[in-house]
Amino acid sequence: MGKKYHLFEVFGIELEYMLVGRSNLKIMPVVDQLLTLKNGELTSDVDNGTIAWSNELVAHVVELKTNGPTKNLNALSEEFHKNIMEINTLLGSENCMLLPTAAHPFMNPLTETTLWQHSYSEVYALYNRIFNCKGHGWSNVQSTHINLPFYDDAEFEKLHAAIRIVLPLIPALCASSPILEGQNTGFKDTRLEYYKTNQKEIPEMTGHVIPENIFSKKDYENIIFNPINKAIKPHDTEHILDHYFLNSRGAIARFDRSAIEIRLVDIQECPMADIAICVLIIEVLKLLVSEKLSTLERQKIFEVVPLFDILNSCIKYGEDAIISNLAYLKLFGINKACNSQNIWKHLYSLVKPDIEDMYHQAIETILNRGTLSTRILDALAGNFSESNIKKVYFELAQCLQKNKMFTP
């Protein structure tokens, strides 16, 4: 276990991107070639200064992440962007590029999935044997992960309580996956709609996505880790799976790192948007932990099912989801039913003074013009022809390259 940090002392951010053909947007399972081009030989991780690159479960997704804990969130938009431009330059020789958003709009996972074949591949192969990873919930998902530290059980209690309360609202801020296989799915956050059930063979792993109201390491082990380990045992005949790896809730406690990892954030069109969203979520969590809006005890009492119901509404409707649970709304100082967009506007108004000016425009674009899913659907204007979808997603690829917001 490395050095332990106190609440909000440091941060870890991870961004996942898909590799696609530069001229046709087809899935390109060539992350191994990208890492070799960068490193001179194939390794699963590449140290690139403040940012590291690594492979994922499938061979067309690369992860960029802060190279260890960082204190400086405000530099990350530019740092990630520099790495994106470098990767796109390297990929030029493969006639390939990075594509943002949480789901490829055309991918057929049954025919286009290639699992990572190199280091750690035995774990991925076992996952594939248990769950059949040729599905959208496995092979067509790109997300942003936010890692936040805690020092001891007392800090874990506060952080876990606050995160559980915010999780249901996250899709209303960052849904970016409205299109699958060339169709409008009817869900603003289709990635999370699949996420809920992609491990249905062993339901102990994902639970109800919202983690149980557990506030100590001992209880977490008894209520979450032990059932997972028991359920996986008949399948894990080689004894190679780890309960930290297996816990697939929307936020997972990593006691080996003394951190909680938030997993419900869809990746956006550019790092400016991603980091702006991370900063907003983190500032709202600070506000909840401070107990200025509601006490820790009021935050802790919320059961999984009411939070899951709110999450489901936000997965389907994004920022237009109507939240009518008054006990929940009162946690944020809101006293009447409203849509989730207005909840985020309210929260942003409270924390805006603590957010660097550089992120205000990105956040306000999202809060005023809608989630990226909404903006994608606005740009498509009801025309779901392959050529029109390609036109919009090529524009999104340009937003990534230029680190600019998508505003059709």
N, C-alpha and C positions, 0 to 999 in steps of 0.2 A: 504494500500500500504506500502511495506517495505522500507528499506533504498534505496536511489537512488545512482547509480554509474555512473562514467564517462566512455567514450568509452574505451573498452579493459581493464578496471580496474579489472573486475572479469569475470568468465565464468560459464556456466552451461552446463553439458553434460549428455545426456540420451542415454542408450543403451538397445535395446529390443532383447530378445532371446526367441526361442520356446522350449518347453519341449517335448521331444520325448522318445520313448522306447529305452532302452540302448542296446537291442539286435536286434531290428527290425526297428528302426527309426520311428515307428508309432506315430502320434500326440497323446499327453497325456494331457488332459484338467484338470490338477491337481495343478494349481498354488495356489488354496485355501489350498490344503494340504501342499504345500511347505511353505506358509506363516505361517500356523499353526504349522508346525514342528519347524520353527525358533522362533516363538513368544510365543508358548504355547497356544495361542488362535488366532482365525481368525481376522486379521485387514487388511485393504486394503493397508496400508503402514507400513513398518518395518524400523526403524532407526537402521542402523548398523555402527554407527560412521561416517566416511567421506562419506560413500555411503548409499543410501536408496533403498529399494526394494518396488515395488508396482505392482498391477494388471493392466491389460489393458482391452480392449473391449472383447477380447475372452479369454477363460479360459486356453489356452495353452501357453500364452505369458506373460513373466515377464519383467518388466522394472527395470533396475538398473540406478541410477542417482546420480549425485553429491548432497550431502545432504545440499542444499543451495548453494549460489554463492561461488566459490573458486577462489583464486588468482593463485593457483599452478597447471597449466596444466601438468607439467612434472611428477608429482607424480601419475597421474591418471591411467596410464597403469597398474602399479603395484597394485594400490588400487582396480581397477575393477577386475583384475585377482584374487586377494585374495578372493573377493566375489564370483567369478565364481567357484573357487575350493570349497569354503564352500557350495555353492548351490549344486554342483555335489555330494558332500559327503552326504548332507541331502537327495538328491533325490535317493541315492543308495537304500534306504529302499522301494522305489516305483519302483525299476528297471527302472529308468528314468534318463535322463541327458539333459543338455542344448545343443542346436544345433545352430551354427551360420549361416550366410548368410540371405539375405533379403526375401527369399521365400523357403518354403519346397518343395523338388523336386517331391513329390508324392501326397501331400495332395489333397483330393477331398473336396472342401469347402461345397458342397451341402450335403454331408453325415457326414463330420467330424467336422463341426463347432459347438462349444458349447460356447454361450455367457457367460460372467461373471454374476453370479447369486446373488451377494451379494451387498455390499454398492455401491451406484451410479447406480445400475442396472436398475432403472426406466429410466434413460437417455439413456442407451444402448438399452433398449427395444424399446424406441421411435425411435431411429436411425434405428433399425432393421425394424420397421414398415414402416418408410419412404423409406429406401434405400435397404432393404433386404440385410443384412450384410453377407449372406452366399455366398460370392464371393471372388475371390483371392484378389481383391483390398481392402477388409475389413479384412478378416480372415486369410490371408496368406501373411502378410507383417511385416517385422521387419526392423526398421530403427535406425539411429543415429540422435539425435537432438542436435543442437548447439544453445545455448542461449547467446546472446550478449547484454550488457546494453547500454542505452543512457540516458543522463541526462535531456535533454530538446529538443525542436523542432529543434534547430540548430544542435545538435548531431544526432537526428533522421534523419534529411535530409542527412547528410553525410553517415551515416551507411546504410540507406535504399538504397541510390543511389549505393553504392559499392556492396551491397549484390545482388541487381537486376542484376548487370553486371556479377557477378560470377556464379549465379545460373545455367545458361544454361550449363556451363562446368562441373558441379559437377558429373553427371553420367559418364563422361569420366575419372574420377579419381577413382570412388568407386562403379561402377555397380557390383552387386554380385548376380543377380537373372536371370540366363540364362535358367533355366530348370523349367517347370511346368508340373505336371501330367506325368512325365517321358519323356517329349519331349523337344527338343531344340526349344525354342519359336521363334528364329530369332531376338530376342531383347536382347541386353546385359543387359538392365535394365528393366526387365519385371514388376517389382514392380511399377515403375513410369509409364509404359505404361497403367497399370490398374488405377493408381492414378489419371490420367488425366480425367477419365470418371466415376469413381465409385460413384460420386454424381451428375450424369447427370440429375436426377429428379429436382434438384434445382441448376442450373448452376452458380448462383450468389456466391455459396460457394467456389468453386475452381477457377472460372474464367478461365484464360489461364495458370494457375499454376504460371507463372511469375506475381508478383504483379504489379498493375498499377503504372505509374510514379507519385507517390504521396509523398509529402515531409513535411507534417505537420499533426498534430493530427486532426485538424478540417477537412481538406480535406479527411483524411482517414475515418473519421466517415461518411461524406457525400457520398463518392464515393464507399466505401466498406461495412461498417457496416450497414448503413441504408437500402440499397437494400437487404442485407442478412436478416435482421430482418423482412422486409416487406414480403420477399418470404417465410420465414419459418412460419409466423404467422398462416396461415390456417392449418398447420400440427401440430403445437405445442399447442394443445388445453389445456394442463396442465400448460403452461407457465413455463417450467423448463429448456429450452435451453438458452444458453448464447452466444452472438455473438463472444466472444473470442474463445469459444469452436467450434463454427460453421465455422469460417474462415479457409478454408483448402488450401489456396495458399501454394506455395513451401517455402515461408517465411512469417511469420505472425507477425504483430505488436501486442505486449501485453502492452498496455498503462497502464494497472493495475499493471504491474510489471516493467514498463519502460525498456522493452527488446524486441528484435526481435528474433524469433525462426526460425532457418533454418531446413527444414524438408526433403530435397531431398537427404540426404546421406544414401545410403544402408549400413546396418551393414556388417562388415568384418569378417574375420576368427578368429580374436583375438583382445584384447584391444590394443595391441601394434600398430596394423594397424589402428584401429579406431582413437586412439588419434593422431597418426602421421598425418592422413588425416585432423583431426580437426585443428591441429596446422598449417598445410600448408594452409588450407583455411583461417584461422584467420590471418596469416602473410600476405597473399595476400590482404585481406580486409584492413589491416593496410596500406599497400602500396598504395592502391587506395584512402583511406581516406586522406592520406598525400598529395595527388595530385602530387606526383613525376612522375607518368606515364601519367596522363591525368587530366584535370581540373574537378572540381565538375560539372560545367555547361555542359561539354561534356558528363559526365556520366549520368546526369539527363535527357538528351533529348531523350534517347532511348525509343521508344514505345514498347508495349508488344509484338506485333506480330513478329518483327524481332528476338527478344530474344527467343520467343517461338519456332520459326523455328530452331534456333540453338539447343535449348533444345531437340527438337524432334529427330534431327540428332544424338545427343549424347546418347539419350535413346536407339536408334536402334543400333548404331554402336560403342558406347563407345569411346575408345581412338582413333579409326580409323575414326571417323567422320571428314569430310573435312569441314573446316570453311573458307568461301570465302568472307564474309561480311567485306570489308576493313575498313569501318568506325568503326566497332566493334573491329577488330584486332588492330587498331591504339590506342585504349584505353589502350592496354598493351604494346605499343611500337613495334608492329609487322607490317610489311609493305607489306606482301604478303600472299596469301592463304596457309594454312597448316593444318595438322590434329591436333585434339585437344590434342593428346599426346604431340606434340611439343610445343603447347601453355603452357601446364603444366610444361614441362621441362624448358622452358624459364622463367616462373614465379618462379619455384623452384630455378633456378640459381640466381635470384635476391634476394630471401629471405633466402637462405640456411644459410648465416652467422648468422641469427637471430633464427635459429632452433637448439635446443639442439642436440648434436651428437647422443644421444640414438635413435633419430627418423630418422636419415639419411638413415640407411639401409632399413627400412620399406618403406619409400617414394621412394627410388631408385629401390627397388624391383617392386613396382607398376608402376613406370615410365618406367622401362626397360623391364619388363616381362609382363606387361599388367594388366588391372583390374582383380579383383578376378574372374569375369565372364569369362574372357579370359583364365585365368589359370585353371579354372574348365573345360572349354571346351577342353583345351589342354590335361588335364589329362584324359578326357573321350575318346579322340582320335576317335570320330565318333561312338563309341559303346554306345548306349543309352539303353542297357539292364538294367533291374532292378538291377541285381547283380553288374554290373559295376558302376552304379550311386551310389548304396549303399556303395560300396568300397570307392569311392571318398568322399562321405559325412561323412563316419566314420572317414576318415583321417582329414576332416575339424573339426569334433568334438574333435579330438585329438589336433589339432592346438589351439583350444579354451582352452582346459584344460592345455596345456603347454605354452600358450601365445607365439606361434611362427608362423611365416609367412608360407603360403602354397606355396611351390615352387616345382611343379611336375617335 
